[in-house]
């Protein structure tokens, strides 16, 4: 089809279940921004290849998968569609490279030098990578630029840790003993990543595993393969020895499974849904493999009456609509004190109504398109179910009426009660649930009333209130008077169904190591028994 498609392209019919929500909530005055020269910016589709044993290659079968931009419905990427045999070859290559010691025997300085070269390689391709990331995910190009640029710092931080990774020694065991605890790379690590922050999430894993001396097999999401494949090109240009990093592209059920099940894999690092994470954990657990999981969340922001009003309103809108809410850390529910609930919610609705939604290529757009028809349907089903359960759709609730692209209106659901699914389940879309509370205890109970425990925020000018709440909320990260800030120095991960283990932080490299105790004896050893 020529681009742009003719304006006469028929609009897709609304799913029947949405009609009722639509009638009540369609917001005609919401901003929707379009771009006249999108076709020019998009250019030609990117053709990527897999990387197996140092060679860029197609799938053995020759099969390919196409990715169309969810915002424009234009072909933007073509990738090999791997099968189980391709995945097995990739694991074999990673195993052979690890066992040969081509990477694990390098010094920390040599590994750090390589990671720094990769950081420079990413810096040289920020524009190209950001465009592909934006086109494949539907996220704003300006945001994609921030993420790709941010990855440079993750690789540099990992380089610093490559040189400081160390074990322990015990000179306190008595005259005859010295204990040395080594950190050794765990071996071959499979990395399976999702579609919402493709290059960012990979950069939370790969440089740290490489810093530890591991080799890797990577499987990006089949929806957002481009930037991972480009990273493969950067790795090779930086001098990556063959087999140290392998990239296989294709669907999770076909390509992902062998990366978990193959006995040649020592550890699985997975980011994605709790459902798939649970399956992976049980398979890895049966084989007694190390596993690290970064999964879903239903993250509350607790708003006390003495909050900085302007900052809190902005953070609530940012928290839930950043990346169109397709974010494990999405601030998808607010718990507001009853004294300010009506006024605060009104202020949030007013701000959310004005958030610029539209073509991700528009420089002012803050909310781009949803990743796929399936995801859009799931989000709409969650909104519909909240409505059926008695909640009010106070803003949005439906699809933007556009000629092309998968866009949802920023949505706010009020009159939510704790037992409703919208109060507890992850929606993974631009949907905010509003709940209210009277006392701090009630706020904490509500915050913890979910199977997840990824992140939370507390808004109050009283530091005692903030710290008391922060201590009692079950979450891997609690922000105080801010939201979604992050630094490579600070560990990231979740309690309960939000995951296992932590990424980033001072110990990020250690997660990819095994400990080995070496016990040395000094001088004459006392016999256990001597024959008479
Ligand atoms: P998903 O679980 O469907 O897929 C994630 C990855 O797993 C993809 O590469 C997919 O191909 C692969 N996969 C699917 N089935 C598999 C199987 N049987 N074996 C091996 N691999 C398989 O998740 P998604 O839809 O891509 O991403 C959305 C989810 O990810 C959300 O639930 C979100 O909360 C979560 N997420 C969590 C974090 C975090 O850091 N906590 C970050 C981003 C996304």
Boltz pocket constraint, residues with backbone or C-beta under 6 A from the ligand:
constraints:
  - pocket:
      binder: B
      contacts: [[A, 192], [A, 193], [A, 194], [A, 195], [A, 196], [A, 197], [A, 201], [A, 219], [A, 220], [A, 221], [A, 222], [A, 250], [A, 251], [A, 252], [A, 253], [A, 255], [A, 256], [A, 257], [A, 260], [A, 271], [A, 272], [A, 273], [A, 274], [A, 276], [A, 277], [A, 279], [A, 280], [A, 294], [A, 295], [A, 296], [A, 297], [A, 327], [A, 328], [A, 426], [A, 428], [A, 454], [A, 494], [A, 498], [A, 499]]
      max_distance: 6.0
